Amino acid sequence: MQTLIEQRKDSRNKVAWPVSVWIPEANRFFNGRSCNISKTGVFITLPVTTPIQTGNTVELNFPRTEPLAQEKGQFARIKAGRVVRVDRNHLLEEAEIGVGIAFN
């Protein structure tokens, strides 16, 4: 049996936003969904074919609605981060992987 130790420093908020992840090693974006987010990181789901591993540096793009984009002056909230967890436990049921990313 494996015991997981909670390492989160901030509380997480459940969200279901679309997200695009730039993976430099693949030289392309992969589209997924955020599951929860905090000030220091995010947990997202991505297609099972996404070539990602712990330690990768990625760029996250959270698209904004048209009114919010006009207010903020940008069409996406962009954050850089490091992959700290890749969960492949639900490959067969959901055809996706879970990815934990700590913001830089």
C-alpha positions, 0 to 999 in steps of 0.5 A, spaced: 500 500 500 502 506 498 501 512 502 500 519 499 503 525 503 499 532 502 504 537 500 499 543 498 501 549 501 494 553 499 487 551 499 485 549 492 478 551 488 475 546 484 474 549 477 473 546 470 476 551 465 479 550 458 486 550 458 492 550 453 499 547 455 505 549 451 510 543 451 517 545 448 519 538 448 513 537 443 513 544 440 506 544 440 500 546 445 495 540 448 488 542 450 485 540 456 481 542 462 483 545 469 480 541 475 482 545 481 487 551 482 490 555 488 495 561 488 501 556 487 499 551 482 494 547 478 491 540 477 489 539 470 487 533 465 490 532 458 489 527 453 493 520 454 497 522 448 500 528 451 508 527 451 509 530 458 513 527 464 515 530 471 520 535 471 517 538 464 517 546 464 510 548 461 506 554 459 499 554 461 494 558 457 487 560 460 483 563 455 478 569 457 471 571 455 471 577 450 468 582 456 474 580 460 479 580 455 477 587 453 477 589 461 484 586 462 487 587 455 489 580 453 485 574 451 489 569 455 492 568 462 499 565 461 502 562 467 509 558 467 510 552 471 513 545 472 510 538 472 510 535 479 505 530 478 503 525 472 497 521 474 496 515 469 491 511 474 485 513 469 487 511 462 482 506 460 476 509 464 477 516 461 483 516 456 486 522 460 492 523 464 492 528 470 497 533 471 499 537 477 503 543 475 507 548 480 507 555 478 514 558 477 
